[in-house]
Amino acid sequence: MSKMSELSQVLDEMIACGEGMIKAANAIKEIFSSTEEAPAVPESAPSYTKEDVRGILAAKSAAGFKKEVKELLEKYGAQQLKQVDPNDYAALIKEAEVIGNA
């Protein structure tokens, strides 16, 4: 193959590649210039299991904060973890994490 035909082939490949990039750029531009709004993604609180909560409360108790852990459970209307509403686990953990950090 002569140098000119090699050069011609490389230029054809570059043109084809450039045309593909132009198509991709136009598609992206169209997506981002659309007047439609993307659906809102609801923020969800992290979900915790009873075991997650138990582990955190047990660690706080073992660190000498049994009284504070008991008071926290009582705040959620419970004497024991099994009496706490699972919907309250995230809030309970958030409050438990600050015990001993004051």
Secondary structure, 3 states (H helix, E strand, C coil): CCHHHHHHHHHHHHHHHHHHHHHHHHHHHHHHCCCCCCCCCCCCCCCCCHHHHHHHHHHHHHCCCHHHHHHHHHHCCCCCHHHCCHHHHHHHHHHHCCCCCC
